[in-house]
Amino acid sequence: MCEASAFIVNGDKEELFLERVDKLIPTEEGLLLENIFGQRKVIKAKIKRLELVDHRILLERED
């Protein structure tokens, strides 16, 4: 399996945003994440770090 879990990083805390993400698409509204079940979420954030071996996407909210 190649999908990852996306987390929002706030200081030293991480909050799960979406599991089993297989698409991350930059749009004018923000980042569009879609998982293997077809669930979609958009967030105004930037990618802080990708941990591909651990299947993790770490995001920071943008104001």
LINMOTA-V24565 format. One record per backbone hydrogen bond with DSSP energy under -1.0 kcal/mol. NH is the residue of the N-H (numbers start at 0). CO is the residue of the C=O. If there is no record, write none. Layout:
nh co
NH CO
NH CO
This chain:
nh co
3 20
4 54
5 17
6 56
7 14
8 58
9 12
12 9
14 7
16 5
17 5
20 3
21 33
22 33
24 31
26 29
30 42
31 24
32 40
33 22
34 38
35 19
37 34
40 32
42 30
44 42
45 59
47 57
48 57
50 55
55 50
56 4
57 48
58 6
59 45
61 43
